């Protein structure tokens, strides 16, 4: 466990020394916030929202790869963007894969809610939510190192395989880091609930706070991978 605490400390110090690491996730979060506000308000047509869903998703993946590249190669925003832009195939595969996984993860909860509203079966809802959380843990555990392994392998399937291999080889540490990520993001989500009471400005502020926390998570991942 000393490796875990060491890498958490090193990642935090790296972020303090290089605040530019926050920029990719902050920009992608702003883009996602505009899209989501469009969904909530009906500001954009359904066609426009569907059309821009893919670019918003691509921006999120690119931001994660940029952070990993900046950690690995100690490069700036421009060079990290240009290097990750060349990996557009891997980015598209990642977007498609996580969109499909997101759909699969939503199924147990959707079925549980439908059953609850139809038959008031709270037990089944709780069990299905727990099952969905276990599925989510499995996905995060398997793909914990994916941004850095994609950069290393230059192939989506090889990167995914290497991420799983690294997670499996250091299962105890990665399990702790995954739970730590869940805790951080859970606290951020709870904070967002209060910020959203301020309206759309609060919603955007909450998204930016999430981007800051997510950046830390995505710095820890490559930092630990490069040291194991």
N, C-alpha and C positions, 0 to 999 in steps of 0.2 A: 504493500500500500504506500510505501515511501515514494515509489515512482509516480504514483498518482498525485500525491500532494506536491511533489517537486515540479511536475509538468504543469499543474494548475497555477503554481506560483510563477513559473517561467513565462507562461502564456499571458498572465496578467501584467507582468513587467514589460513584456514585448508590446502589448497594446498601449501601455503608458508611454513607452519610448516612441512608438510608431502609430499615432492616432489615425494615420491615413488608412489603416486596416479597416476602420469602421465605414469608410466611404462607400465601398461597393454594396454592402448590405443596406445602408441607409438609403441609397439611391433606388435600389430595387424595391425597398419597402415603400418609399414614396410613390413609385409607379403602381405598386399593388394597391396602395391605399386609394389612389385616384380611381382605379378600376372597381374596387369594392364599393366605394361611395357611389359610383355610377350604378352599381347593382341595387343598392339600397334606395336611391332616390329616383331611379328611372331617368336620370339625366341623359344617358346614352341609350340608343336603341338596342334591342336584343341582338341584332345582327352585329353592331359595333362591339358589344361586350364579348360575344363569341369570337369575333375576329381578333380581338386584342388579348384574349385569354392565353393564347400560345406565346406571344411576345412577352407578356408578364411572367409566365412560367419560365421562359428561356432566360429572362433577366435574373430571376432568382437563382437558377443553376449557374449562370455565368458568374454571378457575384460570389457564390461559394467556391468556384474554381479559382477566381481571382484572389480570394483570401488565401487559399492553399498555395497558389503560386507565389504570392508575396512572402509567405512564411518560408517556403522552401528555398526560393531563389534570391530573397531580399531585394526584390525589384519594386519599382513604383507602379502607379496605377496604369500608366500608358502601356508599359511593357507587359504587365500581367494581363491586361485586356487583349492586347494583340496576340499573345501566346495562347490564351484560352479561346479566342475567336476562331483560331485555326482548328479547334476541336469541335466544330459545329455538329458533326455527326454524333459524337458521343453525347453532346448536350441534348440533341433531339431524342436520342434513345433514353436518356435519363428522364427527360420530361414525360415521355410516353409511359415509361415504366412506373414512375411515381404517380402519374395520373391514374393508371390502372390500379396500383396498390391503394391509393386513396379511395377509389371506388370500392375495393374489396373490404377495406377497413370500415367503411361507412355502413356496409350491409348489416352486420350484427346489431349495431345501434339502431338502424332504421327498422329492422324487424322487431327489436325489443320495444321501441316506441310505439309501433303499430299495434303490437300485441297488448301493450299497456293501455293504450287509448281505447282498444276494442274490448279487452277482457279485464282490464285493471289488474293485470298480472305483474306486480312489481318485482317479484322474485326472479322471473325470467328476464326482465329488463336489466336487473343488477348483474345477473350471470352473463348476459350477452355483452354488457358494457365491460365487465372484467375480461371476458374473452377478447374483445376488441383491443383493450389495453395490452394484453399479453401479445396479441398479434403485432401491435405497434412497437412494443419492446423488441420483438424479434426482428422487425424490419430495421429499426434504428441500430440494433446490435450488429446485424449483418452488413449494413451499409455505413457503419460508423466512420470508416476510413475512405469512403468512396471518392470524395473530392481529390485527395492526394494520390490515391491509387489510379484514378483516371489519368492524372498528369503523368504518373510514372509509367503506366502500361500503354497509354495511347489507344486503348481499346475498351469499349464499354464492358463486354463480357469478361475480359481478362481483369479489368479493374474491379468489377464486382466480385469475381472469384478471389482476387488477392485481398480485397477488403474483408471478405468472410474468413479467409484463411488467417489473416492477422488477428481478427477478433476472436476466432476460435483458439488460436495459440496463446492469447493473453485474455482469456475469457473473464477471469476474476476482475482484472483491472478495467477492462472495457465495460463489464457489467456495472461496476461502480461509477465509471464515467458516464455511462448512459443514464443511470439513476440520478446522478448529479445534474445532468442536462435536463432531465424531466423536472427535477426540483426547481431549477432556475427558471425554466419556461413556465412552470406552474405558478410560481410567485409572480412572474411577469404578467401572466394571464389574469391573475387575481387583481393586480394593480390596474390593468387595463379596464376592468369592470368599473372602477371608480373614475378613471380618466374619461371614460365614454359618457359619463354623466354631464360632462362639459360640452357635449355635442360633437360635431365633426372635428373641431380643433382637438378635442380630447382624444377622439378616435385616432387621428393622425399622430398625436403625441404618444399614444399607447403603442402604435405600430413602430414608431421610431425607437421607443424603449425596447421593444421586442427585437428590433434589428441590432441594437447595441449588445443585448444579451446573446443573441444568436451568433454574432460575430465572435464573441468570446468562445462559444462552443466550437465554432468552426476554426478557431485558432488552436484550441487544445488538441483537436483531432490530428492535424498534420504534424504538430509539434511533438506529440507523443509517438506517432508513427515513425518519424525520422530518428527517434532516439531508441527505438526497440531493436 
